């Protein structure tokens, strides 16, 4: 079978970090004004995401040998923070796209890399169909990839398929006949593939994290990339996945912080019972703002350190470099988890209940943080960090740490 054609788009070309950050800021300026309404009305950002991938941002991690700029993970994290601050749902959607490109980098054949990286540079969006309800643990799969009369077929049920609604390809985790997990870069127009918009989370409402049904979908062998082996040996696939999640939380924290300052300056007066007339004169308000400001700035610093550690692990992957990247990313993710929730809480504390009315919809920041931080919970991370620091025990290699 010849691999199905994925419609090619015309994307801009991004060649350096400055251009990537400038593009992210431009898009954020466009996306931010409609974020509250998209959340309250659950209006899916179809147009916005098409513009994002047409901008060239989807190709910024493509290796140079395949025509990409191979930008650093520090820059990638900054891009995700910028987009997530504008709209947390839009910021989350590309996470699986970059994750799939990293699996392709470490496990794909040269021919697969050449073809799929060209699609990414052309603006094709890769979604995901990884998680399942039927397994006892998050890393276990029942979706099967098997041969029928010489043709590979894919069957199973997926959920939390963030971005699949918007994507041109949907990388899908499945067990091959040898019991090894594969990542199938399934074209959107594949017969038997059904994507259902049934995501009903109270936060991150427009990520398109619905379900995917796979009914004997025909699969071209060239679209099958080994997946499990990316964790059987030291690779940066896991840390790269998690640094983007940390960046999403950091963006949510910054959005809550920004809106809290604006609201307190112009609309809310929760300090009047203390006998002062201006927020700038209330010591309790100043104390809360000063503390969260320092914590948010620390999140930026931790992301930068984590990004450099992932970069180092990509340049030279061994057990120690990948472990160090995992730990640095876990530190950043644990921190931004807590700061995003704290920033949302502080917004309520200083803006009051008026922040929840539809006119403002500022409660979306806390809802977004609470929903997204349930992804790979922080309680998994601190024990791994402590065991590494105290006992020198390397953390497990998986995409959820």
Secondary structure as the mmCIF struct_conf table of DSSP 4:
data_model
#
loop_
_struct_conf.conf_type_id
_struct_conf.id
_struct_conf.beg_label_comp_id
_struct_conf.beg_label_asym_id
_struct_conf.beg_label_seq_id
_struct_conf.end_label_comp_id
_struct_conf.end_label_asym_id
_struct_conf.end_label_seq_id
HELX_LH_PP_P HELX_LH_PP_P1 UNK A 2 UNK A 8
BEND BEND1 UNK A 16 UNK A 16
HELX_RH_AL_P HELX_RH_AL_P1 UNK A 17 UNK A 32
TURN_TY1_P TURN_TY1_P1 UNK A 33 UNK A 34
HELX_RH_AL_P HELX_RH_AL_P2 UNK A 35 UNK A 41
TURN_TY1_P TURN_TY1_P2 UNK A 42 UNK A 42
HELX_RH_AL_P HELX_RH_AL_P3 UNK A 46 UNK A 54
TURN_TY1_P TURN_TY1_P3 UNK A 55 UNK A 56
HELX_RH_3T_P HELX_RH_3T_P1 UNK A 57 UNK A 59
TURN_TY1_P TURN_TY1_P4 UNK A 60 UNK A 61
BEND BEND2 UNK A 62 UNK A 62
HELX_RH_3T_P HELX_RH_3T_P2 UNK A 64 UNK A 66
TURN_TY1_P TURN_TY1_P5 UNK A 67 UNK A 67
HELX_RH_AL_P HELX_RH_AL_P4 UNK A 73 UNK A 86
HELX_RH_AL_P HELX_RH_AL_P5 UNK A 88 UNK A 107
HELX_RH_AL_P HELX_RH_AL_P6 UNK A 110 UNK A 122
TURN_TY1_P TURN_TY1_P6 UNK A 123 UNK A 123
HELX_LH_PP_P HELX_LH_PP_P2 UNK A 124 UNK A 125
STRN STRN1 UNK A 126 UNK A 126
STRN STRN2 UNK A 129 UNK A 129
BEND BEND3 UNK A 133 UNK A 137
TURN_TY1_P TURN_TY1_P7 UNK A 138 UNK A 139
STRN STRN3 UNK A 144 UNK A 148
TURN_TY1_P TURN_TY1_P8 UNK A 149 UNK A 150
STRN STRN4 UNK A 151 UNK A 161
TURN_TY1_P TURN_TY1_P9 UNK A 162 UNK A 163
HELX_RH_3T_P HELX_RH_3T_P3 UNK A 164 UNK A 166
BEND BEND4 UNK A 168 UNK A 168
STRN STRN5 UNK A 169 UNK A 175
TURN_TY1_P TURN_TY1_P10 UNK A 177 UNK A 178
BEND BEND5 UNK A 179 UNK A 179
STRN STRN6 UNK A 181 UNK A 187
TURN_TY1_P TURN_TY1_P11 UNK A 188 UNK A 189
TURN_TY1_P TURN_TY1_P12 UNK A 191 UNK A 192
STRN STRN7 UNK A 193 UNK A 196
BEND BEND6 UNK A 202 UNK A 204
TURN_TY1_P TURN_TY1_P13 UNK A 205 UNK A 206
BEND BEND7 UNK A 207 UNK A 207
STRN STRN8 UNK A 210 UNK A 219
HELX_RH_3T_P HELX_RH_3T_P4 UNK A 221 UNK A 223
STRN STRN9 UNK A 224 UNK A 226
TURN_TY1_P TURN_TY1_P14 UNK A 228 UNK A 228
HELX_RH_AL_P HELX_RH_AL_P7 UNK A 229 UNK A 232
BEND BEND8 UNK A 233 UNK A 233
BEND BEND9 UNK A 236 UNK A 236
HELX_RH_AL_P HELX_RH_AL_P8 UNK A 237 UNK A 266
TURN_TY1_P TURN_TY1_P15 UNK A 267 UNK A 267
TURN_TY1_P TURN_TY1_P16 UNK A 270 UNK A 271
HELX_RH_3T_P HELX_RH_3T_P5 UNK A 272 UNK A 274
TURN_TY1_P TURN_TY1_P17 UNK A 275 UNK A 275
BEND BEND10 UNK A 277 UNK A 277
HELX_RH_3T_P HELX_RH_3T_P6 UNK A 279 UNK A 281
HELX_RH_AL_P HELX_RH_AL_P9 UNK A 283 UNK A 315
BEND BEND11 UNK A 316 UNK A 316
HELX_RH_AL_P HELX_RH_AL_P10 UNK A 319 UNK A 351
HELX_RH_3T_P HELX_RH_3T_P7 UNK A 353 UNK A 356
BEND BEND12 UNK A 357 UNK A 357
TURN_TY1_P TURN_TY1_P18 UNK A 358 UNK A 360
TURN_TY1_P TURN_TY1_P19 UNK A 362 UNK A 362
HELX_RH_AL_P HELX_RH_AL_P11 UNK A 363 UNK A 372
TURN_TY1_P TURN_TY1_P20 UNK A 373 UNK A 376
TURN_TY1_P TURN_TY1_P21 UNK A 378 UNK A 378
HELX_RH_AL_P HELX_RH_AL_P12 UNK A 379 UNK A 391
HELX_LH_PP_P HELX_LH_PP_P3 UNK A 393 UNK A 396
BEND BEND13 UNK A 398 UNK A 398
TURN_TY1_P TURN_TY1_P22 UNK A 399 UNK A 400
#
